[in-house]
């Protein structure tokens, strides 16, 4: 691998999403990531859709990681994993608090052997405290942290039924925060030579990344004006040729309503009693939406409309699928997808890297590994003899997905 983290080794004990995304981010930046997977497998391997014996969900978060599949309950297995961690720069785990201590792989144990180790623990509510032992998944944390409540309040009657968001925001945000924390700890280690334990709770992440948390935390901030800011209530419209589009500005908000007047060349609407205040605009938003929509239909093309909106500082976007974005001219320029061989004559199309470095070239991530694919390679790299590796196989400590590996090209 190449990249700004080239030379950094990460041991990834995590599963499903938050931890794997954290480790994948470090890998994308050039780190060598070794995923340690138990025989019962990462749950995301069972997700659909599947291609060539591999879950797309698993592939997206784990492509390019080397894989060791080991049963820590078998005598001798823990010893080789401890040896692997002795040579690691970063460990990532996202089990419930106390699990890694039960396995003999907690921070205190590993740091006593490797004082330079950065140990990232991702959990629902942190490693200590009254909620440390609670089970946590993204929908639960989103409910506990105000995210779901904000969505319900925002959409109100527009929600046909109560249901949590389809995307795992708490997992993704916390995975990224974990990667940020690992980078910060690596920088501190470069100054002190000593690693540290980083505790990254999902609940704290959701609170810290909510740009609207201050509404709940400081209710005295609210006044008679509706709490609607520039992009907090972005309306949907139909474009000149039937496109579904979203604008970056609220029709109702006092900061952004003048933008629409400028775009439409309609300063007279400011004196219309229906639209004179934010409260009035909120009460008459259907009338205002109808006026703006009718104006949209006067354009011959979406490009012409976009140009006039841009002039008034209103951004416009077409509602499209991720696939549609990745086939756009922008995506071709940015290299927004990575094409990863599935080793059966086909390929996986995965999201590309969200960075470009002027002095580092990021290499493609490589194919997602089958369980145990790199058992021998990884263990031999830390000095485990071939005889010892064979004995671990004989004892049932090391496992390998021989069925899928026998079918690859």
C-alpha positions, 0 to 999 in steps of 0.5 A, a space after each residue: 500500500 501507499 499513502 500517508 499512513 504507509 507503514 502503519 499496521 492496524 489490527 481490526 477486531 471489529 464487525 458490521 459497520 462502525 469499527 470496520 469503517 474506522 479501520 477501512 478509513 485508515 486502510 484507504 489512507 495507506 495503513 496495512 489492516 489485518 482483520 481478525 475474524 472469529 469462526 462465527 464470521 462477521 455478521 455483515 458477510 450474510 447481508 444481501 445482495 451477494 456476488 461471487 460468494 461475497 456480500 456487497 455490504 461486507 466488501 464495501 467495508 473490508 475490501 483490501 484488508 488482510 484476513 486472519 480467521 482464528 478461534 480464540 477459545 483454542 489453546 495457543 490461539 490467543 498467544 499468536 494474536 497477542 504477538 500480532 498486537 505486539 507489532 501493531 500501531 493501532 487496534 480497533 474494536 467495537 464490542 460491548 464494554 468488557 468483552 475484550 477484557 474477557 477475551 484477554 485483549 483489553 487495552 491494559 493487557 496489550 499496552 503492557 506488552 506494546 506501549 506504543 499501541 493506539 487502541 480505539 474502542 467504539 461502543 454505544 455509551 463508552 467503556 465506563 459509566 452506568 450505561 457501559 454494558 448496554 447493547 447498542 446499534 445505530 437505530 437505538 443510538 439515533 433514538 437516544 441521542 435526539 436524531 430520531 426525535 428531530 426527524 419526527 419533529 421536522 417531517 411531522 404529518 408527512 411521515 405516513 408511519 413511524 420508522 427509523 431512518 434507513 441509514 446507520 448514521 450513528 455507525 458511520 459518524 462514529 467510525 469516522 470519529 474513531 479514525 480521526 481519533 486514531 490519527 490524533 493519537 498517532 500524532 501524539 505518539 510521534 511526539 511522546 513515543 507512547 500510545 493511548 486508549 481512545 474511547 469513542 461512544 456512538 451516543 457522544 458522537 451523535 450529540 457532537 455531530 448534531 448541528 441543531 443540538 443547541 435548539 434542545 440545549 438552549 431553548 431560551 435561544 428561541 424567539 417568535 421567529 420559527 426555528 427555520 434557517 437557510 437549509 433546514 427546510 429545503 423544499 422539493 420542486 419539479 424541474 422544467 423537464 420533470 426532474 425532481 430537484 432540491 434547493 439549498 434555501 428555505 422558502 420560509 426562513 428570513 435569511 433565505 426568502 430574499 434569495 428567491 425574490 432576487 432569483 425570480 425578479 419579484 421584490 413585490 412579494 416582500 410586501 405581500 401580507 401572505 409572505 411579509 414575515 416568517 410566520 406568515 410564510 410558514 402559514 402560506 407556504 403552499 401558495 409560495 411554493 406554487 409561485 416558485 414552481 410556476 416560475 420554474 416552468 418558464 425555463 427551457 432547461 435545467 441548466 438555465 434554471 441552475 444558472 439563475 438560481 446560482 446568481 441568487 446564491 441558491 444551490 440546486 441538486 437533482 434527486 438521483 440514485 448513487 448509481 446515477 451520480 457515479 455515472 456522471 461527468 463529475 464522477 469520471 473526473 473524480 474517480 468516484 468509484 473503485 472497480 475491485 476484482 472479485 477473482 471470479 472474472 467479475 468485479 465489485 464497484 465500490 465507493 472511491 476515496 473522498 480525498 486527493 493528496 498532492 504528494 501521496 498516491 492512494 492505491 486501489 483497495 484490492 479484493 475483499 478477503 475470504 475468511 482466513 485467506 491470509 492466515 499463513 501470510 500474516 502469522 509468518 510475517 510476525 515470526 510464527 513458524 510454519 510448523 506452529 501454523 500447521 499445529 494451529 490448523 490441526 488444533 482447529 484454531 485457524 480456519 479458512 474458507 477453502 470452498 470459496 478460495 478454491 473457486 477464485 481465479 
